[in-house]
Amino acid sequence: MLIYGDDTVWTPAENRYETMPYRRVGESGLKLPAVSLGLWHNFGDDKPVAGMRATLRRAFDLGITHFDLANNYGPPAGSAELNFGRILKEDFAGHRHELVISTKAGWDMWPGPYGDVGGSRQYLVTSLDQSLERMGLDHVDVFYHHRPDPETPLEETMRALDHIVRSGRATYVGVSSYGADLTLEAQRIMRELGTPLVIHQPSYSMLNRWIEQPNERAGGKNLLGALTETGMGSICFTPLAQGMLTDKYLNGVPEGSRAAENKSLDPSWLSEQTLDQIRELNTMAQERGQTLAQMAIAWTLRPQDSGQVTSALVGASSAQQIEDSARAVANLEFSADELRRIDELVTDADVNIWGAATESKHA
């Protein structure tokens, strides 16, 4: 394995496309790697740049061509895009055409009435312009509305996304954390405008099954069914349930972990019952020749009855960690017995902290 660092001359691996599967996003022509790298954590100013650079280089060497950001990733907000932009310019300048770069807007970003949680045209267009400046780009490949905004008419948000594509700021647009009913309505509007939504980014894991649940306001369809109907693909974030589906918590809560610092992982979720279930899943993963994290990622990518997840979006704090996650693609097959055992062990642990965002108040 190569050792990456700021002072290391790096040439991308020639065999980088040999092992990573690439899946078409819904009915579009866009393809994403089965595993994508998210920069939600570990790319803010509280982390060393050398580690970020090593992670991004190793990801690309493994065939991970999709890097996912948002305006507020940090800390502080915006710093992940700034740090990524610097590394992009220095390391990936000759490979921009091989990358899919995405960003998002919808959560708190700057003070005042125009930069808080929202979906207005004012906020989305201004935020994307700022994101492009931070990353040193003239466009992103995918731009998402990060969460529904019940205070802004859905038509305004969708018209903003249509404008963003037509103005050349983004090649494709999508949404994140929209429920099935709101997804169906959003796509109806976008098709009328002539710029269909291509992708949805929901949270999803063995412990977070909300996208499988029927939505009465969508005629009983779940989100996967709505995506199939609308021709959209999906990329799931937190497939490791904020680290719960790794070996990190098998023997308690380690110092410096998300649970210990209460960063997007409530320590109360790690009940003894849930930990016992996770330990059994770990044993099952070992039987499959995988780590628990690899099995959890593979599970999100399995074929579904009502659609398929295009890509699993994972975070990584090191080159070694993204390498471990990428190995999930070596075994994506599950027997009927394995799927049954997983469903008997875990279904939904009520760990979807984005759940309120999926609720439609536009009716």
N, C-alpha and C positions, 0 to 999 in steps of 0.2 A: 504494500500500500504506500502511496506517495505521502510525504509529509508536507502539508501546506502551510504557508506563512507569508507575511508581508514581504520578506526578503527572498522568497523562492520564485525562480522563474518557472512559469507554468504554461504548458501547452496542453490544450484539451485532449483527452484520450481519443485515439482514433477509433476505438471500438465502442464508443459511447452509445451507439444506437442498436447494439446487438442483443441486449437482454431486456430492455424496458418495453412493455407493450404500450401501444398508442391507440386510443379509442376515439371514435368520432363523437362529437358533442351533439347529441340529438339528431336532428335532420339537417344540421349545418355541414359545411365543409371543413370546419375546424377540428383538429385532433389535439388531445391532451395526453400526456403520459399518465399511466395508471396511478402513479404517485407524483404529487406536486408538492412544492416546498412553500409553506406559508411563513411570513415574516412578522407574525403577530407578536411573538416574544423573541428575545435574543438578538434583536437588531437595533435596539435603542442605544442611547448614549451611555447607558449603564453597563454596557458590554464592550469588550475590546474588539477593535476593528479586525485584528488578525483572525479572531475566531469566526467572525462573519465571513471574511474572505475565504477562509478554509472551507466553511460549510457550503458556500455558493459554488466554489470550484469543484468540490467533490460531488455535489448534486449534479452539476452539468456533466461531469465525467461518467456518471451513472445513468445518463439519459434523461434526467429530470430537466425538462426544458421550460417548465412553467413556474414562475415566481409570482406569488400573490401577496399584495400589500393592501393598505388602506391609509387614508389621510391621517388617522389618529394613532397609528402604530408608533410605539416608542418604548420607553419614555425619553424625552417629552414627545408629545404629539408632533408628528411630522419628521422625527429624527430617523425612523426606519427608512423612509423614502430618501432622505438626504444621504444616509450611509449607503443604501443600495445604489443610488445614483453615482456616487463616487467610485464604488467598486465596479459598477457596470461600465463606466467610462474607461477605467484603468485596465480591466481584465477581459471585458466582453465586447469591446467596441467592434471588433471584427466578426462578432457572432450574433449581433442584434436580430438578424433575420432568422436565426434558429430558435429564438426565444418567444414565448408567450408571456407578456407582462400584464398583470391586472392590478387595478386598485379600486377603491370603494369610497363612498361618502354616505353619511347618514347619522352617525353618532356625533357627540359633542366634539367641536374642533377649535373654535376661537370664541372669545367673549362677545356678548351682545346678542341681539335678536336674529342675526343672519348666519351664525356659525354654530348654533346649538343643534340638537337632534332635529332632523328635518328632511324634507323631500322636495323643497321648493326649487324652481328653476334658478333663482338667485343663488341658493346655497350650492346646488350640485355643479353648476357651470363654474362658479367661482372656485369651489374646492378643487375641481379637476384641473383648472388652470394652475392653481398653486402646486398640485401634485406633479404636474408635468414639469414645472420649473424646478422643483426640488430634485427630481430624477434626471433632469437634463434631457427630456424626451419631447418630441413633437406630437406624439400620440401614444396611447396604450392600446394593447390588443383587446382587452376586455375591461369595461367599466361597469361596476355594480351600484345599484341603490342598496345600501348596506342593511336597511331595515324599513319596514312600513312606517309611514308617518300619517297617523289618523287625522292630523290637523291640516294637511294639505290635500286638495283633491287629487285623486289618483290620476286623472287626466293630465294635470299639470306636471306631475312627476314623470309620466310616460312621455309627454311632449318634450320635456327636458332631455330625456334619454335619446329620443329621436333626433333632436337638435345636435346633441353631442356627437352622434354618428355622422350626421350630414355635414357637420362643420369640420370633420376630420380629426377630432380629438380622440376618438376611439373607433376601433374597427368593429367590435361587437359590444353588445350591452346585455346585462342580466340583472337579476335581483337576488337578495339574500334574506332568509328568514321569513319569507312570505308564506302564508298558509295556502292550502289548495284553492280555496275560493278566490282569494285575492290574486293568486297566480293566473287562474283562468281569466279573470277580468282584465288583468294587466296585459296578458298576451292578446286578448281580443282587441284592446285599444291599439296596441303596437302593430298588429297586423293591418288594421285600418289605416294607420299612419304610414305603413310600408317599411317599417324597420322592426321585424319580429325580435322578441327576446330570444336569445340563444341558450342561456344557461341560468341555472338556479344554484345558489350556494347555501344549503341548509346544514345545521348541525346534525350529526347522525353517528351512532355507535351502538354496540351491543347493549349498552346501558341507557341509551337515549333513542327511543323508537318512534318519536312523534311523527315522522314522515310516513310511517306505516299505518297510522290511525285514521279511520274514516272521518271525513269532515262533512257534517250535515249540511252546511251552507254551500258545499260543492256537490250536492246531490249524492252524498255518501262516498265520494271518491277520496282516496288519500292523496298525499302530495305526489307520490310516485306515479299514480294513475293520472293525475292532472298533468304531469310533465310529459307522459307518453301521449296524452291527447293533444297537447299543445306543441309537440315536436321539440321540446327543450331537453337538453342534457342537464346533468347535475354534477357538482363537485362537493363532497361532504367535508365539513371541517369538524375538528375534534373527534376523529375516529378512535382516538385513544382515551376519550372521556377525560380530558385534561390531565392525563397521566395515570388515571386509575387502572387502565387496561395495559399496564406495563408491570415489570417486576419491582418497581420502585417502592410500592406500599405493601408488599407481601409480608413484611416483618415489622410493620408499623410505619409511622410518619417520620421520614428522615429530616434532619435540619436543613433548611434552605430550599425545601421543596415547595411547590405551589400550595399544598395543603397546610404546611407549617406557616407559610406567610399569608394564607387566605387569599391567594391571587387566582381568581376564577375557579377555585376548587375549595368548596366549603368542607372543612374537616369533618363535619357531622355526617357527610355522605359516606365516610369510611367507617360505617358501622361494622361490628364484628360479623354480622350476617352477610353483608356485602363483601367483606374481605374473604370470608370462607368461600363464597361463590367465585371470587376472582382467583383464589388459590386453586380451585377445581378447574377453572378455565386454563390456568397456567399448566396444570398437569396434562390437560388435553392438548395444549399447544406443543408440549414436549413430545407427546405421542406422535404428533404430526411432523416433528423435526423442525419446529419453529419456536421463536420466542413468543411470549404472550402478545407483545406489540405487533409482531408480524402477523399472527393469526387474526388479531383484531382488525388490522388494515385489510387483510385478505377477505375477511367476512363482509366488510362494507362493499367490497368490489365484486361480490358473488352475483351471479345472475338472479334477477328478481322476477316474481310472477307478473308484476305490473310496471316493469321498467328496469333500468340498470343505472347504477352510479357510474359516471364516466371516469372520475378520478377521486382519489382520497388525498385530502390536503393535510399534510403533517408539518409540525414544527420540528426544529432541531437546534440543539445548543452546541453541536460539534459536528465535525466531518464524520466521526465514527457513528454518531447517532443517526444521521441521514443515511449512512451506508446500511445500518441495521434495518431501518424502515424500508429501504428500497429492496431488500432481500425478500420482502413479503411477496413480490410478484413471482418468486420461484415456485410457489404453491398456492394457487388461487382456487383450487377445486375443493369442494366439500361434499362428502357423502350425505345422503338423506339422514343417516343415523347421526352423523356429526351435527347437522343442523338441528335435529330434534333434541340432542343432548344440550346444545347451547340454549335453545329456547326453554328447556326445562330448568336450566340453571339461572338464566337471567332473561328478563324481558325489558322492563323500563324501571329505572331507579330514581325517576323524578330529578334528573340532574340537568335538565335543559334550562339554563339560566336565560336563554333567549326566547323562551316560550311566549312571553307577552307580546313580543314583536310579531308573532305569526297571526295574532288575532286581528281580524278585519273589523274596522269601525267605519268603513266606507259605504256600508249598505244603506 
